């Protein structure tokens, strides 16, 4: 009923079809956590081996752009590729901190 206390416009909440699904919200949170984790690791590593950071920045920027365009699943896939590359780098340089 328009104008009733329970209608979305009266409560200020978006209609159900405009809200993110639980799955989409979970994917968003997982993508954000992955990006934050990689960022923190790179920040801690930058002073030790700046070349490692420079090598993955373009890939990380792409993952961030995917996140910003709400392509959370692709962001997570791209972020996982970044982590894989960083793991390989860690195996070659054991002095780097664990991921």
C-alpha positions as CSV (number, residue, x, y, z in Angstrom):
1,X,0.0,0.0,0.0
2,X,1.6,3.3,-1.0
3,X,2.2,5.7,1.9
4,X,1.6,3.0,4.6
5,X,4.0,2.7,7.5
6,X,5.3,-0.6,6.1
7,X,6.1,0.5,2.5
8,X,9.8,0.9,1.6
9,X,9.3,4.6,0.8
10,X,7.8,5.3,4.3
11,X,10.6,3.5,6.2
12,X,13.4,4.8,4.1
13,X,14.7,1.3,3.3
14,X,15.3,0.3,-0.3
15,X,12.9,-2.3,-1.7
16,X,14.0,-5.9,-1.4
17,X,15.1,-6.2,-5.0
18,X,17.5,-3.3,-4.5
19,X,19.3,-4.7,-1.5
20,X,22.4,-6.8,-2.0
21,X,21.9,-10.5,-1.6
22,X,23.5,-12.4,1.3
23,X,25.8,-14.1,-1.2
24,X,26.8,-10.9,-2.8
25,X,27.5,-9.3,0.6
26,X,29.6,-12.2,1.6
27,X,31.6,-12.0,-1.7
28,X,32.1,-8.3,-1.1
29,X,33.4,-8.9,2.4
30,X,35.7,-11.7,1.3
31,X,37.1,-9.6,-1.6
32,X,37.6,-6.6,0.8
33,X,39.4,-8.8,3.3
34,X,41.7,-10.3,0.6
35,X,42.6,-6.8,-0.7
36,X,43.3,-5.5,2.8
37,X,45.4,-8.5,3.6
38,X,47.5,-8.2,0.4
39,X,47.8,-4.4,1.0
40,X,49.1,-4.9,4.6
41,X,51.6,-7.5,3.5
42,X,52.9,-5.3,0.7
43,X,53.1,-2.3,3.0
44,X,55.2,-4.4,5.5
45,X,57.3,-5.8,2.7
46,X,57.9,-2.6,0.8
47,X,60.8,-1.4,2.9
48,X,62.6,-4.8,2.6
49,X,62.1,-5.6,-1.1
50,X,60.5,-2.7,-3.0
51,X,60.8,-4.6,-6.2
52,X,58.2,-7.2,-5.1
53,X,55.7,-4.4,-4.4
54,X,56.3,-2.8,-7.8
55,X,55.9,-6.1,-9.6
56,X,52.4,-6.7,-8.3
57,X,51.0,-3.2,-8.2
58,X,49.4,-3.4,-11.7
59,X,47.7,-6.7,-10.8
60,X,46.5,-5.3,-7.4
61,X,45.1,-2.2,-9.1
62,X,43.1,-4.4,-11.4
63,X,41.7,-6.3,-8.5
64,X,40.8,-3.0,-6.8
65,X,39.0,-1.8,-10.0
66,X,37.1,-5.0,-10.1
67,X,36.0,-4.5,-6.5
68,X,35.0,-0.9,-7.2
69,X,32.9,-2.1,-10.1
70,X,31.2,-4.6,-7.8
71,X,32.6,-7.6,-9.6
72,X,33.5,-9.3,-6.3
73,X,33.9,-12.8,-7.6
74,X,36.3,-11.7,-10.3
75,X,38.1,-9.5,-7.7
76,X,38.6,-12.5,-5.5
77,X,39.9,-14.6,-8.4
78,X,42.3,-11.8,-9.4
79,X,43.4,-11.3,-5.8
80,X,44.0,-15.0,-5.4
81,X,46.3,-14.8,-8.5
82,X,48.2,-12.0,-6.8
83,X,48.6,-14.1,-3.6
84,X,49.8,-17.0,-5.7
85,X,52.5,-14.8,-7.3
86,X,53.5,-13.5,-3.9
87,X,53.7,-17.0,-2.5
88,X,56.1,-18.0,-5.4
89,X,58.1,-14.8,-4.6
90,X,58.3,-15.9,-0.9
91,X,59.6,-19.3,-1.8
92,X,62.4,-17.7,-3.8
93,X,63.1,-15.2,-0.9
94,X,62.5,-16.9,2.5
95,X,63.4,-13.7,4.3
96,X,60.0,-12.2,3.3
97,X,57.2,-12.4,5.9
98,X,54.6,-15.1,5.6
99,X,51.4,-14.2,3.8
